Amino acid sequence: MSYTAPVDETKFWLYEILEAKRLFSISNFNGLKKEDLNLILSEAAKITSESIYPLNQKSDQIPAELENGICRTTPGFASAYDLLVQGGWTGISGNQKYGGMGLPFTVTSCFNEYFGSACLSFSLLFLMNQGQIDALENHANERIKNIFLPKLNSGEWTGTMNLTEPQAGSDVGALITKAEKNIDGSYAITGQKIYISWGEHDLSTNICHLVLARLPSSPKGSKGVSLFIVPKYIQNEKDEWLLENNVKAISLEKKMGMHGSPTAVIEYNRSQGWLVGKENAGLHAMFTMMNNARLGVGIEGLSQCELATQKALEFAKTRKQGYAKIDNGRGVILDHPDVRRMVITMKSLTSAVRALCLDAALSLDLSKSSDKKVAKKEDARASFLIPIAKAFSTDMGCRVADLGIQVHGGMGYVEETGAAQVLRDVRVTAIYEGTNGIQAIDLIGRKLSDSGKAANGLIDEIKITIRNCGDHKDLQIKEMGNRLSKSLVCLESSLNWMLKREDFNDRLAGATPFLKAFGLILGANYLVKAALNTGALDRKSLAQFYCLNILPEMEAYGFISQSGKHSLYSFSDNFFGFSQ
């Protein structure tokens, strides 16, 4: 099967529902117009569908290999990378001052979706690069910016993110990689980092690592972490970036999926690096990169929703099996109610996830508005939406990919169709860039620290949709409003419960179901708004299906989120096999 980038669907959500025209008035985006955006979407669709997607199955079958310290990537990646570099896609969101295209993150997100659907493991290289560019733009001094950003934007160099160590995963404060200051003001970095996506490869002339490390005088924990830029190659006596910097990939992980993406263990041995931001403020700088990267991973979940849905729908429209007694049936499995339920579930969840991710990206862009009131509001809104977008979208990516295998039946379980690859590839998105459990903790912790102001802002948006449904003449739309209203009562109850808990462990116990509940009702809100604003039969039918078949899950998660810690901690040690 082929992959077709969903350009029309992207335009629908951007222009008809999310009011992306607001981007065109922001000075940061260099006079971007609707016709410019349409052209970018069209070109992104063409290059990903025609030049990248043919590499997807190959990336699964011929993974990256490390031999004698040299990483060989999937055949075809090198020429495709050169093509993307020539098109300027490596610096799509980078500042024009340093050679980037200066496009809004919303536009970058659209490109990332298409690229991810076409070949997720390859697209991760670009996501890492985008994140590093963003971190350097916001926190590096001008000298570092002038050295690194033009080469990162051009694609001559690529970037990575180095947080995790064998003993330090989500607990970043436990890292032990050390940094010692050199006489020339640079730093000597020593330690080992694991799970480094695209940490070693043969596509660019240099690989620049953003590394979290600890200075000798730094306090313990996360407050004593600093951020450094450490390239694989540094300058030689002729000022050429060709001198090896004692940065070594000692192995590549053997993984469940994403085989085309080299995930490296990197060893630093007094490797030369330069401080990014201030000493002991590394997490602050890294979170700039991680915030956008987390939304980027949410978009990876979306990309696999779209790919799985396209594969399943194509199969269901052509596979003949059994006979369904329906009018105008075509004798294919899509005629069968259960298969149709699965396919429509996939399409509705994909639409909900796309709207959520684009909405969050749009708020990120609008937070750069010159109107300080707008900027403040959208910044808070984006901050609240991002953990939901990351976790909900990747959870749904896994769910939709699993349904895609089921639609294919036995053909889904074998490798020929590529349906199994989608599930294997998407599964990691719920883990990296902060597990979905960590996103939930962030949501009920930091993101509710405003006493629920940002959450209630989104709830108010849903209430507007409900009122608009109530004012509508169409009885089916009125009923959607009623169902949305019922679910909102449950969400508000859950939110108030969270805000009132004195024991934070009670909140932690319900964090994940709370996030899922919020994601599910936001999805309903987007689809119902689409039905309201267009009047199109299929938009109304999709919203109705979601409200009848998916939204009720939200109420269950809302109740579960209020169950507290007792049911988790009431077991004896024997239950878990601890010795007495």
Sequence and secondary structure as in RCSB ss.txt:
>XXXX:A:sequence
MSYTAPVDETKFWLYEILEAKRLFSISNFNGLKKEDLNLILSEAAKITSESIYPLNQKSDQIPAELENGICRTTP
GFASAYDLLVQGGWTGISGNQKYGGMGLPFTVTSCFNEYFGSACLSFSLLFLMNQGQIDALENHANERIKNIFLP
KLNSGEWTGTMNLTEPQAGSDVGALITKAEKNIDGSYAITGQKIYISWGEHDLSTNICHLVLARLPSSPKGSKGV
SLFIVPKYIQNEKDEWLLENNVKAISLEKKMGMHGSPTAVIEYNRSQGWLVGKENAGLHAMFTMMNNARLGVGIE
GLSQCELATQKALEFAKTRKQGYAKIDNGRGVILDHPDVRRMVITMKSLTSAVRALCLDAALSLDLSKSSDKKVA
KKEDARASFLIPIAKAFSTDMGCRVADLGIQVHGGMGYVEETGAAQVLRDVRVTAIYEGTNGIQAIDLIGRKLSD
SGKAANGLIDEIKITIRNCGDHKDLQIKEMGNRLSKSLVCLESSLNWMLKREDFNDRLAGATPFLKAFGLILGAN
YLVKAALNTGALDRKSLAQFYCLNILPEMEAYGFISQSGKHSLYSFSDNFFGFSQ
>XXXX:A:secstr
      HHHHHIIIIIIS GGGGGG GGGTT  HHHHHHHHHHHHHHIIIIIGGGHHHHHHS  EEETTEEE  T
THHHHHHHHHHTTGGGTTS GGGT     HHHHHHHHHHHHHH HHHHHHHHHHHHHHHHHHHHS HHHHHHHHH
HHHHTSEEEEEE  BTTBSS GGG   EEEE TTS EEEEEEEEEEET S SSSSEEEEEEEEB TT  SSGGG 
EEEEEESEEE TTS EEEE SEEEEEE   SS TTS EEEEEEEEEEEEEESSTT HHHHHHHHHHHHHHHHHHH
HHHHHHHHHHHHHHHHHH   S    TT  SSGGGSHHHHHHHHHHHHHHHHHHHHHHHHHHHHHHTT SSHHHH
HHHHHHHHHHHHHHHHHHHHHHHHHHHHHHHHHTHHHHSGGGSHHHHHHHHGGGGTSSS HHHHHHHHHTGGGTT
TTHHHHHHHHHHHHHHHHHHT S HHHHHHHHHHHHHHHHHHHHHHHHHH SSHHHHHHTHHHHHHHHHHHHHHH
HHHHHHHHH  HHHHHHHHHHHHHTTHHHHHHHHHTTS SHHHH S GGGGT   
